[in-house]
């Protein structure tokens, strides 16, 4: 593989990450713009810079309270620990 191809690919990928950050800064979805930038490259940068920022019509609703998030996190950790213990007992026997 030519070295020039590798550096071109690295530059294209880096530009897609920069575009994702620009899009998030303008209130757009960073992941979708990252995917689009992988295909559109500099044209996506032009679109992000030229289009005006998104103005939210109302604040985003809270998905879950802090207590609920803590409980979900604790349960996830306990489940992962249980799975890890099962795997270790299977390996040990």
C-alpha positions as CSV (number, residue, x, y, z in Angstrom):
1,X,0.0,0.0,0.0
2,X,1.5,3.4,-1.0
3,X,2.4,5.7,1.9
4,X,0.5,8.5,0.2
5,X,-2.7,6.5,0.4
6,X,-2.3,6.0,4.1
7,X,-1.7,9.7,4.9
8,X,-4.7,10.7,2.6
9,X,-6.9,8.2,4.5
10,X,-5.7,9.5,7.9
11,X,-6.4,13.1,6.8
12,X,-9.9,12.2,5.5
13,X,-10.7,10.4,8.8
14,X,-9.4,13.3,10.9
15,X,-11.5,15.7,8.9
16,X,-14.6,13.6,9.6
17,X,-13.9,13.8,13.3
18,X,-13.4,17.6,13.1
19,X,-16.7,17.8,11.2
20,X,-18.5,15.8,13.9
21,X,-17.3,18.4,16.5
22,X,-18.3,21.3,14.3
23,X,-21.8,19.8,13.8
24,X,-22.2,19.2,17.6
25,X,-21.1,22.8,18.2
26,X,-24.0,24.0,15.9
27,X,-26.6,21.8,17.6
28,X,-26.6,19.0,15.1
29,X,-26.1,15.3,15.6
30,X,-22.3,14.6,15.6
31,X,-22.5,10.9,14.9
32,X,-24.6,11.3,11.8
33,X,-22.4,14.1,10.5
34,X,-19.3,11.9,11.2
35,X,-20.7,9.1,9.1
36,X,-21.7,11.5,6.4
37,X,-18.3,13.1,6.5
38,X,-16.6,9.8,5.8
39,X,-18.2,9.9,2.4
40,X,-18.5,13.6,1.7
41,X,-15.3,14.8,3.2
42,X,-14.6,18.5,2.6
43,X,-18.0,19.0,1.1
44,X,-19.6,18.1,4.5
45,X,-17.3,20.7,6.1
46,X,-18.7,23.3,3.7
47,X,-22.2,22.4,4.5
48,X,-21.7,22.5,8.3
49,X,-20.0,25.9,8.2
50,X,-22.5,27.4,5.7
51,X,-25.7,26.2,7.4
52,X,-27.0,28.2,10.4
53,X,-26.9,26.6,13.9
54,X,-30.0,24.8,15.1
55,X,-32.0,26.6,17.6
56,X,-33.8,24.2,20.0
57,X,-37.5,25.0,20.3
58,X,-37.7,23.7,23.9
59,X,-35.3,22.1,26.3
60,X,-34.9,18.4,26.0
61,X,-36.9,16.4,28.4
62,X,-35.1,14.6,31.2
63,X,-35.0,10.9,30.3
64,X,-34.5,9.6,33.8
65,X,-33.7,11.0,37.2
66,X,-30.3,10.9,38.8
67,X,-31.5,8.2,41.3
68,X,-32.8,6.0,38.5
69,X,-29.5,6.4,36.6
70,X,-27.6,5.4,39.7
71,X,-29.7,2.3,40.2
72,X,-29.4,1.2,36.6
73,X,-25.6,1.7,36.7
74,X,-25.4,-0.3,40.0
75,X,-27.5,-3.2,38.5
76,X,-25.3,-3.2,35.3
77,X,-22.1,-3.4,37.4
78,X,-23.6,-6.3,39.5
79,X,-24.7,-8.2,36.4
80,X,-21.2,-7.8,34.8
81,X,-19.6,-9.0,38.1
82,X,-21.9,-12.0,38.1
83,X,-21.1,-12.9,34.5
84,X,-17.4,-12.4,35.3
85,X,-17.7,-14.8,38.3
86,X,-19.4,-17.4,36.2
87,X,-16.8,-17.2,33.5
88,X,-14.0,-17.5,36.1
89,X,-15.6,-20.6,37.7
90,X,-16.0,-22.2,34.2
91,X,-12.3,-21.5,33.5
92,X,-11.2,-22.8,36.9
93,X,-13.1,-26.1,36.7
